[in-house]
Amino acid sequence: MRINQERLKAAFDGLGKIGETPDGGLTRLALTDADRLVRDRMVGWMKEAGLRVSVDRMGNIFGERAGTDTVPPVLIGSHLDSVPTGGKYDGQLGVLCALEVIRSLDDAGIRTRHPVTLAIFTNEEGARFQPAMIASGVMAGKIALEDAYNARDRDGLRLLDELERIGYLGPEPCVPRPIRAYLELHIEQGPLLEEEGCPVGVVEGIVGISWTRLTFYGIQDHAGPTPMRIRHDALVAASDVVRAVRAIPGLCSPAMVATVGRLEVSPGVPNAIPGKVVMSVDIRDPRDEELTRALGLLERAARDAAASEGVSYELAHYWRVPPTPFDPEVVDAVERAAKSLGARHRRILSGAGHDAQYMAAICPAGMIFVPSKSGRSHCKEEFTAWEEIAPGANTLLLATLELARQIR
Ligand SMILES: [Zn+2]
């Protein structure tokens, strides 16, 4: 039993028109008019497939295909929002593969003991409302509903008002409930599967993430009359840390990545010595103790940089998510599915956050990765060939059948 690749492709081409950019990318920010249109289209398809559709108080959409027993459902799905000028595969592909799985079950007349429910999560990207994965976070009880409702976009519009405006403020409570398993297919967003010629990534978990804000305070002065020997330049200290952050993974673990993504220089003009620099440091690793070690190295680098330039500094580790291992039973089901298809596969960790991360807090969760061309995502170049999507989609189908206990 296999998915229908042509039907999947047709659905993908159709849905990808909503929010399409002139150069073939996608801009479909959460709770915009484009998001409303794409939701309406999906709900239409879900109803055509005979699913019982419900919407919760965070606008998460669920479409249930009944099981034979009154037992918790297997949830499969992803998200439909994108970043500005992003690509068509991130999120949307997972939602449509889940729909295709359900359509294929119908074609084959297969019954399962557990219901199979298509799940679409609101505002996964966090591009419009922060934080990212806000709606699965509420569902998992990790983010308060009130805080989520009060999140504002850069124009000051509230998430709650926008949910209501597009007609997706649903009546169902957005709370933890019994779920047999959550399984999400997603593009890898990195180069490993492509490099190794594997169409299927069996995702074992999501790496831990730490965010640090580092501020250097130097002495702002004129760039002309101030001799070099009396300068205390905040940007020079910050540059030392940028290089140090680049070196930290090499001192800790081969899986670690570390990035300075933001550097705010004040006053930020050509003829003044920078008096203040605010910088961000993002460090990720599969192991929490390695993150802790890296943060120690970062603190030392900041101290040394400040001392050598004669500036002061403040350092705040303000966000930290521990590594999320996925459920062994779900991971094994994915691996068995890939194996039984004869698809090349490998175990892999996700370096990016996904709704599956929050779902793992309330139910057995797992993910399937398909390759990203050149490892690229969040850009119009995002691409996966259909020959590489099909093995992943079929893995989703077979793993879902195993978890939902196929009866026939
Ligand atoms: Zn995504």
Residues whose N, C-alpha, C, O or C-beta is under 5 A from the ligand:
A	BS01	ZN	D90 G91
